[in-house]
């Protein structure tokens, strides 16, 4: 997901997307623990996406204060 796409999301959409990505990361981690997944960089990419989404959400909340 690109930064422009992230910035276009509303705060509620960001919150929902963060929860979805955290659930997906949890599943990836479990699957990787049981048997190695084909593309282990997807775990890193997922963590980075969560960080981008969280940063954007925190930036918006800070600008409201």
Chimera marker file (.cmm) of the C-alpha trace (Angstrom):
<marker_set name="trace">
<marker id="1" x="0.000" y="0.000" z="0.000" r="1" g="1" b="0" radius="0.5"/>
<marker id="2" x="1.453" y="3.325" z="-1.036" r="1" g="1" b="0" radius="0.5"/>
<marker id="3" x="1.621" y="6.410" z="1.157" r="1" g="1" b="0" radius="0.5"/>
<marker id="4" x="-0.929" y="8.284" z="-0.968" r="1" g="1" b="0" radius="0.5"/>
<marker id="5" x="-3.380" y="5.419" z="-0.520" r="1" g="1" b="0" radius="0.5"/>
<marker id="6" x="-2.786" y="5.458" z="3.230" r="1" g="1" b="0" radius="0.5"/>
<marker id="7" x="-3.331" y="9.213" z="3.417" r="1" g="1" b="0" radius="0.5"/>
<marker id="8" x="-6.606" y="8.883" z="1.512" r="1" g="1" b="0" radius="0.5"/>
<marker id="9" x="-8.082" y="6.584" z="4.182" r="1" g="1" b="0" radius="0.5"/>
<marker id="10" x="-10.244" y="7.969" z="6.968" r="1" g="1" b="0" radius="0.5"/>
<marker id="11" x="-9.326" y="7.469" z="10.624" r="1" g="1" b="0" radius="0.5"/>
<marker id="12" x="-11.902" y="4.719" z="11.010" r="1" g="1" b="0" radius="0.5"/>
<marker id="13" x="-10.605" y="2.969" z="7.901" r="1" g="1" b="0" radius="0.5"/>
<marker id="14" x="-7.041" y="3.244" z="9.229" r="1" g="1" b="0" radius="0.5"/>
<marker id="15" x="-8.094" y="1.693" z="12.513" r="1" g="1" b="0" radius="0.5"/>
<marker id="16" x="-9.866" y="-1.189" z="10.755" r="1" g="1" b="0" radius="0.5"/>
<marker id="17" x="-6.948" y="-1.737" z="8.379" r="1" g="1" b="0" radius="0.5"/>
<marker id="18" x="-4.466" y="-1.845" z="11.288" r="1" g="1" b="0" radius="0.5"/>
<marker id="19" x="-6.554" y="-4.520" z="13.027" r="1" g="1" b="0" radius="0.5"/>
<marker id="20" x="-6.811" y="-6.550" z="9.810" r="1" g="1" b="0" radius="0.5"/>
<marker id="21" x="-3.077" y="-6.373" z="9.160" r="1" g="1" b="0" radius="0.5"/>
<marker id="22" x="-2.224" y="-7.323" z="12.751" r="1" g="1" b="0" radius="0.5"/>
<marker id="23" x="-4.464" y="-10.379" z="12.430" r="1" g="1" b="0" radius="0.5"/>
<marker id="24" x="-2.795" y="-11.276" z="9.127" r="1" g="1" b="0" radius="0.5"/>
<marker id="25" x="0.648" y="-10.853" z="10.710" r="1" g="1" b="0" radius="0.5"/>
<marker id="26" x="-0.337" y="-13.149" z="13.563" r="1" g="1" b="0" radius="0.5"/>
<marker id="27" x="-1.475" y="-15.815" z="11.098" r="1" g="1" b="0" radius="0.5"/>
<marker id="28" x="1.717" y="-15.444" z="9.065" r="1" g="1" b="0" radius="0.5"/>
<marker id="29" x="3.798" y="-15.859" z="12.197" r="1" g="1" b="0" radius="0.5"/>
<marker id="30" x="1.934" y="-19.005" z="13.206" r="1" g="1" b="0" radius="0.5"/>
<marker id="31" x="2.186" y="-20.478" z="9.740" r="1" g="1" b="0" radius="0.5"/>
<marker id="32" x="5.898" y="-19.708" z="9.613" r="1" g="1" b="0" radius="0.5"/>
<marker id="33" x="6.465" y="-21.321" z="13.016" r="1" g="1" b="0" radius="0.5"/>
<marker id="34" x="4.765" y="-24.537" z="11.932" r="1" g="1" b="0" radius="0.5"/>
<marker id="35" x="6.384" y="-24.790" z="8.530" r="1" g="1" b="0" radius="0.5"/>
<marker id="36" x="8.535" y="-22.210" z="6.704" r="1" g="1" b="0" radius="0.5"/>
<marker id="37" x="6.478" y="-20.055" z="4.385" r="1" g="1" b="0" radius="0.5"/>
<marker id="38" x="7.510" y="-19.516" z="0.759" r="1" g="1" b="0" radius="0.5"/>
<marker id="39" x="8.134" y="-15.793" z="1.106" r="1" g="1" b="0" radius="0.5"/>
<marker id="40" x="9.368" y="-14.851" z="4.592" r="1" g="1" b="0" radius="0.5"/>
<marker id="41" x="9.828" y="-11.226" z="3.535" r="1" g="1" b="0" radius="0.5"/>
<marker id="42" x="6.036" y="-10.924" z="3.566" r="1" g="1" b="0" radius="0.5"/>
<marker id="43" x="6.264" y="-10.880" z="7.377" r="1" g="1" b="0" radius="0.5"/>
<marker id="44" x="8.632" y="-7.905" z="7.241" r="1" g="1" b="0" radius="0.5"/>
<marker id="45" x="6.481" y="-6.133" z="4.658" r="1" g="1" b="0" radius="0.5"/>
<marker id="46" x="3.402" y="-6.667" z="6.800" r="1" g="1" b="0" radius="0.5"/>
<marker id="47" x="5.139" y="-5.227" z="9.886" r="1" g="1" b="0" radius="0.5"/>
<marker id="48" x="6.234" y="-2.203" z="7.875" r="1" g="1" b="0" radius="0.5"/>
<marker id="49" x="2.705" y="-1.629" z="6.566" r="1" g="1" b="0" radius="0.5"/>
<marker id="50" x="1.351" y="-1.745" z="10.124" r="1" g="1" b="0" radius="0.5"/>
<marker id="51" x="3.978" y="0.817" z="11.138" r="1" g="1" b="0" radius="0.5"/>
<marker id="52" x="3.035" y="3.125" z="8.248" r="1" g="1" b="0" radius="0.5"/>
<marker id="53" x="-0.667" y="2.886" z="9.081" r="1" g="1" b="0" radius="0.5"/>
<marker id="54" x="-0.056" y="3.492" z="12.786" r="1" g="1" b="0" radius="0.5"/>
<marker id="55" x="2.198" y="6.459" z="12.065" r="1" g="1" b="0" radius="0.5"/>
<marker id="56" x="-0.432" y="8.074" z="9.857" r="1" g="1" b="0" radius="0.5"/>
<marker id="57" x="-3.149" y="7.496" z="12.473" r="1" g="1" b="0" radius="0.5"/>
<marker id="58" x="-0.997" y="8.956" z="15.256" r="1" g="1" b="0" radius="0.5"/>
<marker id="59" x="-0.094" y="11.944" z="13.081" r="1" g="1" b="0" radius="0.5"/>
<marker id="60" x="-3.774" y="12.709" z="12.529" r="1" g="1" b="0" radius="0.5"/>
<marker id="61" x="-4.625" y="12.331" z="16.209" r="1" g="1" b="0" radius="0.5"/>
<marker id="62" x="-1.750" y="14.650" z="17.164" r="1" g="1" b="0" radius="0.5"/>
<marker id="63" x="-2.891" y="17.318" z="14.695" r="1" g="1" b="0" radius="0.5"/>
<marker id="64" x="-6.387" y="17.338" z="16.230" r="1" g="1" b="0" radius="0.5"/>
<marker id="65" x="-5.074" y="18.331" z="19.659" r="1" g="1" b="0" radius="0.5"/>
<link id1="1" id2="2" r="1" g="1" b="0" radius="0.2"/>
<link id1="2" id2="3" r="1" g="1" b="0" radius="0.2"/>
<link id1="3" id2="4" r="1" g="1" b="0" radius="0.2"/>
<link id1="4" id2="5" r="1" g="1" b="0" radius="0.2"/>
<link id1="5" id2="6" r="1" g="1" b="0" radius="0.2"/>
<link id1="6" id2="7" r="1" g="1" b="0" radius="0.2"/>
<link id1="7" id2="8" r="1" g="1" b="0" radius="0.2"/>
<link id1="8" id2="9" r="1" g="1" b="0" radius="0.2"/>
<link id1="9" id2="10" r="1" g="1" b="0" radius="0.2"/>
<link id1="10" id2="11" r="1" g="1" b="0" radius="0.2"/>
<link id1="11" id2="12" r="1" g="1" b="0" radius="0.2"/>
<link id1="12" id2="13" r="1" g="1" b="0" radius="0.2"/>
<link id1="13" id2="14" r="1" g="1" b="0" radius="0.2"/>
<link id1="14" id2="15" r="1" g="1" b="0" radius="0.2"/>
<link id1="15" id2="16" r="1" g="1" b="0" radius="0.2"/>
<link id1="16" id2="17" r="1" g="1" b="0" radius="0.2"/>
<link id1="17" id2="18" r="1" g="1" b="0" radius="0.2"/>
<link id1="18" id2="19" r="1" g="1" b="0" radius="0.2"/>
<link id1="19" id2="20" r="1" g="1" b="0" radius="0.2"/>
<link id1="20" id2="21" r="1" g="1" b="0" radius="0.2"/>
<link id1="21" id2="22" r="1" g="1" b="0" radius="0.2"/>
<link id1="22" id2="23" r="1" g="1" b="0" radius="0.2"/>
<link id1="23" id2="24" r="1" g="1" b="0" radius="0.2"/>
<link id1="24" id2="25" r="1" g="1" b="0" radius="0.2"/>
<link id1="25" id2="26" r="1" g="1" b="0" radius="0.2"/>
<link id1="26" id2="27" r="1" g="1" b="0" radius="0.2"/>
<link id1="27" id2="28" r="1" g="1" b="0" radius="0.2"/>
<link id1="28" id2="29" r="1" g="1" b="0" radius="0.2"/>
<link id1="29" id2="30" r="1" g="1" b="0" radius="0.2"/>
<link id1="30" id2="31" r="1" g="1" b="0" radius="0.2"/>
<link id1="31" id2="32" r="1" g="1" b="0" radius="0.2"/>
<link id1="32" id2="33" r="1" g="1" b="0" radius="0.2"/>
<link id1="33" id2="34" r="1" g="1" b="0" radius="0.2"/>
<link id1="34" id2="35" r="1" g="1" b="0" radius="0.2"/>
<link id1="35" id2="36" r="1" g="1" b="0" radius="0.2"/>
<link id1="36" id2="37" r="1" g="1" b="0" radius="0.2"/>
<link id1="37" id2="38" r="1" g="1" b="0" radius="0.2"/>
<link id1="38" id2="39" r="1" g="1" b="0" radius="0.2"/>
<link id1="39" id2="40" r="1" g="1" b="0" radius="0.2"/>
<link id1="40" id2="41" r="1" g="1" b="0" radius="0.2"/>
<link id1="41" id2="42" r="1" g="1" b="0" radius="0.2"/>
<link id1="42" id2="43" r="1" g="1" b="0" radius="0.2"/>
<link id1="43" id2="44" r="1" g="1" b="0" radius="0.2"/>
<link id1="44" id2="45" r="1" g="1" b="0" radius="0.2"/>
<link id1="45" id2="46" r="1" g="1" b="0" radius="0.2"/>
<link id1="46" id2="47" r="1" g="1" b="0" radius="0.2"/>
<link id1="47" id2="48" r="1" g="1" b="0" radius="0.2"/>
<link id1="48" id2="49" r="1" g="1" b="0" radius="0.2"/>
<link id1="49" id2="50" r="1" g="1" b="0" radius="0.2"/>
<link id1="50" id2="51" r="1" g="1" b="0" radius="0.2"/>
<link id1="51" id2="52" r="1" g="1" b="0" radius="0.2"/>
<link id1="52" id2="53" r="1" g="1" b="0" radius="0.2"/>
<link id1="53" id2="54" r="1" g="1" b="0" radius="0.2"/>
<link id1="54" id2="55" r="1" g="1" b="0" radius="0.2"/>
<link id1="55" id2="56" r="1" g="1" b="0" radius="0.2"/>
<link id1="56" id2="57" r="1" g="1" b="0" radius="0.2"/>
<link id1="57" id2="58" r="1" g="1" b="0" radius="0.2"/>
<link id1="58" id2="59" r="1" g="1" b="0" radius="0.2"/>
<link id1="59" id2="60" r="1" g="1" b="0" radius="0.2"/>
<link id1="60" id2="61" r="1" g="1" b="0" radius="0.2"/>
<link id1="61" id2="62" r="1" g="1" b="0" radius="0.2"/>
<link id1="62" id2="63" r="1" g="1" b="0" radius="0.2"/>
<link id1="63" id2="64" r="1" g="1" b="0" radius="0.2"/>
<link id1="64" id2="65" r="1" g="1" b="0" radius="0.2"/>
</marker_set>
